Amino acid sequence: MRVRRSLLLAGLVTLAMIVAPSATAAHVVWSGLVIAQNVPEPAPIPQELTHIEQTLKSLFGYNQFQVIGQSSKTLRTGQEDWLASSKYFALHVDAQGETDAGYTVKLKLYKELELLLETDAKLSTRSPLVIKGPQVGDGQLLLVLLVNDDERTEQSPHGHRHAANQANPVVTAWRRLSRAIQDVLP
Amino acid sequence: MKTFEEKWTAWLDDQLTGKELADFEASLPDKEAAEAEKRDATKLGTLLKQELGAQPFSNEEFFNHQLRERIARENAQDQHGRGGERSTWWTVPRLVWTGAASLALFMICAVAVMREKAPSERSEYLTQILNMRVDPVVSPNATVSVFETKGDRVTVIWTEGLQSLPSDYAAK
């Protein structure tokens, strides 16, 4: 009788460990198509790009960054896919699972129906991804992907991303443990 | 209708009267022996009343007796109660111990897992590019490189030689 109860308890604990990480993992991935240009009177940088503004300016040498297409997707399962598109370009993002620090994604950039480039990446919550695309006129197409914490984005939409990007070692350990159990279970 | 034994007992106790007494004494086979037996029984009864009368408790003994009975009753109830609780496995102390044991087990596992693979800066916190492909038909001379910036940990895929497009393509 005691053995049966112990097994039941162990089963419930295991179930909770498997279910809990997926329940707590809610992030928003912002994906944007950005045209970088040099203009006499640059417009303010879009809010989503403020924390990497200096990096963008120093890397690409432009003074204006304009979003021509964007999408914000809340990831619950880590298996979602979505499209950020402008009039001529489309960025297809296909999330293929959660990692310790973020998500594995497959990215495809289309010019109308033509596939220009594709990449597989492990997108980290602490590390934005910028892809230099083709030259467009006198500007440059950039693809930007950012992972934000869901709750933080709702509460404070004006930046301060650093705190949210801190990796919690307990959460990381919890995910590893649940993943180890998932690997062991048939 | 009384039996002989009932009539005999009543006769010994002088409970028979009148015709019943006369009929009973007439039925006795040896009245002298019966009279002698009656006298012996009366004497024995008197002696027993004198010697074995109920001895009343003194106050102290009475309360001691009451107290012992009460303690015995309470002990019996306690044992019964404990027996009832025993049938339930999830007693409060066991729940507490089970919770503490589970927490300790989790902490041990968490520490073990955290120590098993210390997160390296590169693998855990920076975006990694697993592979990158540019359409060779559209951009045959394209090259790709990947690097990270120091300050804000931006991972950059730097392409060169992609086909340039007219400014119309910058439309929203």
Interface residues (C-beta under 8 A of the other chain):
Chain A: M1 R2 R5 L9 V13 I35 Q37 H51 I52 Q54 T55 L59 I68 G69 S86 K87 Y88 F89 D100 A101 G102 T104 K111 E114 L115 L116 L117 E118 T119 D120 A121 K122 L123 S124 R126 S127 P128 L129 V130 I131 K132 G133 P134 Q135 V136 G137 D138 G139 L141 A167 P169 V170 T172 A173 W174 R176 L177 A180
Chain B: W89 T98 S102 C109 A110 V111 V113 M114 E116 K117 P119 E124 Y125 L126 T127 Q128 I129 L130 N131 M132 R133 V134 D135 V138 S139 A142 E148 T149 G151 D152 R153 V154 T155 V156 I157 W158 T159 L162 Q163 S164 L165 P166 S167 D168 Y169 A170 A171 K172
